[in-house]
């Protein structure tokens, strides 16, 4: 196997799919990547972001005197 060059569907830049990556994808039964590693990282980070870029401010609790 040789390295293959793909074009990222998100940013349009070329990226290499190395022999080692190809072997790993085959062993895991995965399809070839469509995005470069930077765009894949950005997509993964966005999936983990539960607030989707919005900040939630904590609500103040009233202190009760005992």
ChimeraX attribute file (.defattr): number of C-alpha atoms within 10 A of each C-alpha:
attribute: neighborCount
match mode: 1-to-1
recipient: residues
	/A:1	8
	/A:2	9
	/A:3	12
	/A:4	11
	/A:5	11
	/A:6	17
	/A:7	15
	/A:8	18
	/A:9	13
	/A:10	11
	/A:11	11
	/A:12	11
	/A:13	11
	/A:14	13
	/A:15	16
	/A:16	13
	/A:17	17
	/A:18	14
	/A:19	13
	/A:20	12
	/A:21	14
	/A:22	19
	/A:23	12
	/A:24	12
	/A:25	14
	/A:26	12
	/A:27	9
	/A:28	9
	/A:29	9
	/A:30	10
	/A:31	9
	/A:32	12
	/A:33	17
	/A:34	14
	/A:35	20
	/A:36	20
	/A:37	14
	/A:38	11
	/A:39	15
	/A:40	15
	/A:41	12
	/A:42	10
	/A:43	13
	/A:44	11
	/A:45	11
	/A:46	13
	/A:47	11
	/A:48	9
	/A:49	11
	/A:50	9
	/A:51	10
	/A:52	9
	/A:53	8
	/A:54	8
	/A:55	7
	/A:56	7
	/A:57	6
	/A:58	6
	/A:59	6
	/A:60	6
	/A:61	6
	/A:62	6
	/A:63	6
	/A:64	5
	/A:65	4
	/A:66	3
